[in-house]
Amino acid sequence: MDEKILISSTIALSITIVICFIRAIKGPELADRLISINVIGTKTIVLISVVSFIIKESYFIDIVLVYALISFLGSVVISNLISEEGKR
């Protein structure tokens, strides 16, 4: 029963990631695109964690931590680019 709930949550997360990806492409401003990319990163972290729990492998948690750090650094770099563009 629990595994069916986890599998359905992975499907729902995958669908919402695709929707956020469409928003990232069509976003009218750079800030909208940055937010949607952050949401995609967060949902991907949750998705990998749920998959790790389903297949009962703990090494995916290390991958999640590295992915979270890379996502955070990417957000900081993009935020700096947006703020520098606003100064011009």
Number of C-alpha atoms within 10 A of each C-alpha: 5 8 11 10 10 16 14 12 15 21 13 12 17 16 12 15 21 12 13 21 17 13 16 22 12 11 16 10 9 14 15 15 19 19 16 21 21 18 17 22 19 17 18 19 19 15 21 17 20 18 16 16 15 15 10 10 11 11 9 17 16 11 14 19 13 13 17 16 12 13 18 15 12 15 17 13 12 15 15 12 12 14 12 10 9 8 6 5
